[in-house]
Amino acid sequence: MFYREAGQFKPTYQADNQIFPIRQDRLGIYALLAFAFIVVPLFASPYTFSAILIPFLIFSLAALGLNILTGYAGQLSLGTAAFMAVGAFASYNFVLRIPGIPILVAFALGGLCAAMVGVAFGLPSLRIRGFYLAAATLATQFFVVWCLTKIGWFTNYSSSGVITAQQITILGYEFNTPGSKYLLTLSIVCVMALMVKNMVRSNVGRSWMAVRDMDVAAEVIGFRLMRTKLLAFAVSSFYCGVAGALYAYAYLGTVEPEAYSLDLSFRILFMIIIGGVGTIIGSFFGAAFIVLLPIMLNIIAHTFGLPTSVASNLELMVFGALIIFFLIVEPHGLARLWQIAKEKLRLWPFPH
């Protein structure tokens, strides 16, 4: 009744092929963007910006990158944090060594550096798959962190290895408050999410999904496996590199190798498993779930007076239980539950 496309006629093929063909979806996206850009900055506190909203947006962007590779192209990766680290350190060095370079250009160049590293370490995907490819990308994680720690040029020969990120300045305006950093991060994430949404609906996205479903059949009907897989690694690593740069500049305020550990890679993998593999909205659902869950668990631990030993391990236990639950009960994650809810709204009040 409230969510139904009956009576919404599309006079042209272009109108029928738009990103959000149902009017309710378009209005919902417009309302959500207006709320995020106008209402939230007026009422949210600095703690909400710094501890919840900014990390949620950055992790959503990183999960989008991993979803391109794992969800759409079917290539398992455990080196997401390594590509984020490459983007962060490359952006830092571009700003440091090229005077006057715009910070957004540095972020984009950092993403391109991450894309090149992704292509280099994506070459094994041409011969191996599954567990063996996961092991190869896991080696990427350790190798990149080792290089950033041992080669002093990347950290500008800092003795501690922890570097303060440069000030974000765009067209003379300094983004030095949590609210301004939130708006910058939100703008970048919205633009890049729209690019992914268009990309997966194009020939490139269809080639990724063909390789994911059955790469031999995809090659037989004309898809070039080498180009398709390496393009997936490049685009995914680019998104992760930009997310890593935002993670250092807008969230942490420092550039350090320890921030991009293997634990971060697993967290982003959990995001797409819980949110929904192979979906755009699932990346946002998973990131929101992973960011908000520790806060809720801390509140529960303090409310019920749980021992410190239990409270410190409660997050890991709940994460593990949720991964098993979603893999068994709903393998397609929260995005599938959202899709089912919309399908029921189309038929309400009639029985499904």
Secondary structure, 3 states (H helix, E strand, C coil): CCCCCCCCCCCCHHHHCCCCCCHHHHHHHHHHHHHHHHHHHHHCCHHHHHHHHHHHHHHHHHHHHHHHHHHHCCCCCCCHHHHHHHHHHHHHHHHHHCCCCCHHHHHHHHHHHHHHHHHHHHHHHHCCCCHHHHHHHHHHHHHHHHHHHHCCCCCCCCCCCCEECCCCEECCEECCCHHHHHHHHHHHHHHHHHHHHHHCCCHHHHHHHHHHHCHHHHHHCCCCHHHHHHHHHHHHHHHHHHHHHHHHHHHHCEECHHHCCHHHHHHHHHHHHHHCCCCHHHHHHHHHHHHHHHHHHHHHHHHHCCCHHHHHHHHHHHHHHHHHHHHHHCCCHHHHHHHHHHHHHHHCCCCC
